[in-house]
Amino acid sequence: MENVLVVGAGFMGSGIAQVCAQSGYRVYLMDVSRQALAKGVSGIKWSLEKFYSKSLIEESPQSVLARITTENDLTKASMADWVIEAALEQEDFKKEIFKDLDRLTPAHTPLATNTSSIPITRIARVTGNPERLLGLHFFGPVPFMGLVEVVKGAQTSAEIFQRGVRFVTSLGKTPVKVHKDLPGFVMNRIFSAAFRECVDLVSDGVVTPQDVDLGMRLDMAGMSGLLRLPIMPVWTPLSG
């Protein structure tokens, strides 16, 4: 059984921990805040019980939870086959985490960040081996969303990139392969561009917000109205 270290027990980190445990991985969920860990595990338990009651998973919530242990430091980094950082969306904070991870993890272990907006290449510069750092951008709520962007930094090796694609597939998710490291990657850039166009159309008096949302729901394969979504510009830091 492979070990996955998830750094950060917030909304995204706990969701990532859940889907990894559901897929048979042993998960170390790490956060310096015991309160965040308790809240994260409570949320995972609630989510698993909902899934189980609706027959969306076959394994009992207790069995899945048994594969998750909580940690207050990075001690388990030396045992990790995969590391996924899902801490606050603050570049300097993430860089400090990856400095430690680069030192504590085996040289063959891929280091992934769940950042939604910070270029992978900039984070990788603080490590001694930037070839093993990539982006795994999950969308929330993670247990419900089927999409994960696999992002190649400027120095990410082809092997690590392909391992990222296979890892995402092993979680039952669909990988979107992002071959160029741009702020916001792919989906956030598309949504942000569409959101700006919607705002312009409303501002110019072309259409009402209600009709924009109606059109999006009816004409865009059932997609929720963009003006109803909390989309932010791609350059705005989003919470981890």
N, C-alpha and C positions, 0 to 999 in steps of 0.2 A: 504494500500500500504506500503510495507516494504521499509526501508531506507538503502541505501548502501553508506558508506563513502569510497571513493577511495583517497588514499594519494599518490600524485605524478601525475602531468599532462603531463608527457612526452609521448613518443611513446606508451609504454605499458599501462600506466595509463589511457590515453585518450581512447584507444581502449577498455579497460575493462569497463570504464564508458559508452561507447557507447552501448556495448552489454547488459549491465545491464539495461540501459534506454529502449532499444529496447524490453526487456523482461518484461517491466512494472514496474520496480523498480524506486523509487525516488532516485536520485543520487546526492550526494554532492562530487564534484570534488575539492580536496584541494591541493594547492601548495603555497609556500611562495612567489613564483615569479609570479607577475601579467602577465609578458610577456609569461611565460610558460602556464598559464591558457588561455590567449587569443589565443595563437597558438594551444593549445589543442582543444579548442572549435571550432576554425576555421576548424581544421582537421576533427573533428566529423561531422560538418555541411557538409563539402565537401563529406565525405564518405557516409553519409545518403542520400544526393542528388543523388549520383551515384547509390546506392542501389535502391532507389525509381525509378529512370529513367529506370532501368533494371528490374523492377517489382520483385526485390528480397525481398522487404518489402512492406507491404500494407499500413501501417500507414505513414502519411506525416512526412517529416523531422522536420517540425515545432512542431508537437505534441510530437515527441520523445525528441527534444531539450528542450521542456518545462519542462521535468522531470529532467533536469540537472541544478543544480545551482553551482556556483563557490564560493570557500571559500579560505581565506588566512591564516586561523588558524584551530585549531582542536575543535572549539566551538561545532560543530555539532556532535562530537563524542558521546555526551550524548544521542543523538537521534538515533544512528545507530543500526540497526539490524544485519548488517554485516559490517566489516571493511576489506578492501583489501589494503595492502601497496604495492606500486609500485614505490618506490623511487630509488635513485641511488644504484647500486650494491656495496655498501660499508658497511661492517658489523657493524662498530661502529656507523655509521649514522643510520642504521636501528634499532639498539638497543636503541638509544636515542628516536626514534619515538615510539617504543613499550613500553618504560617506561612511556611515556606520555599517550599512548592509554590505557595501563593497568589501569592507574589512572582515566582516564576520561570516559571510556565506562562502560555501565551496566555490571554486573558480568556475565550475561548469553550471552553476545554478542561474537560470534566467532571472533577471530583476525587472519587474514590470511596474509601471505607474498607471493609475486610473485617472490621471489628470484629464480634464475635459478641454483645457485651453492652453496649457503651458507647453512649448515645444519640447519634445523628447530630447533633442540634441543638447539643449541648454542644461537639462538635468544631468545628462550622461557625462558632461564635462568634468563633474566633480569626482567621478569614479576612475579607478585605474584601468578598467576594462570596459570602455563604453560599448564594445561590440555586443555585450550581453544584456544591454538595457533596451527595452521596448515599451511601447504603450499598449495597454489593454484597457480600452475605454468602454466600460460597461454603462448601460443606461438604466435608470431607476424607474420603478422599483425592480431591482435586479432579478428576483425570482420570476417576475411576470414578463420581462422584456427579453425578446429572443435575439437581439442584435448586440454584437460587441465589435468595436473597431480595433483592429490589430495594426498598430502604427509603427512604421520603420523609421528610426532616427537616422541621421546622416551616417552614423558609424555602426548601426545595428547589423550584425552579420546575417547573411541569408539563412543560415542554419537556425539561429535564434528566432528569426521572423517566422520560419516555417513551423518551428516548435510551438510558437504562440498560436498559430492557426490551428494546429492539431489539438492543443490544450483547450482552446475555446470550443472546438467541435466536441471534445470529450465531455464538456459540461452541458451538451445538448443545445448550445447556442449557435447562431449563424455568424461566422466571421466576415467582416467587411475589411478587405486588405487595403491599407492606406500606405502607398509606396513613397509618398513624399511628406515630410514633416512640416505641416503648416499649422499656425495657431487656429484652434477650433476644429482641426482635422476636416472631416467631410460632412457629417450630418448636422452638426451645429452651424456650420457655414451655410448649408442649404436652408435650414430653418430660419437662420438670422436674415438671410437675403430675402426669403419669402415674407418674413414678418415686416421688414422694412418696406417692401412693396405694398403690403396690405395697409400699413400706416400711411404711406403716401397717397394711396387711392382714397382712403377715408378723409385725409386732410384736404385733398383737392376737391372734395364734394362729389366724387364719382360714385360712391357707394356708401352705405351705412355699415358699421361694424357687424350688425346682425346679419346683413345679407352676405358679407364676406364669409362669416362663419357658416352660414347656410350653404353657400356655394362650395366651400371646402369640404363640408361633410357629405354633400350629395354628389359632388363631381370628382373628388380626389380619393376614391376607393374607401370611403367611409372614414377618412382622416378627420380628427377633431379640428375644429376651427382654430386657425393659428392665433387669432386675437384672444382666444381663451386660454392659450398656453403661456406659462411663465417663462417665455424665451427671453434671454438677455443677449446683448451684443457679444460677439465671440471674444472681444478683448476684455470683457469684464470677468474677474475671478469668480468662479462658482464654488459653492460650499462643497467640501469633500464629504 
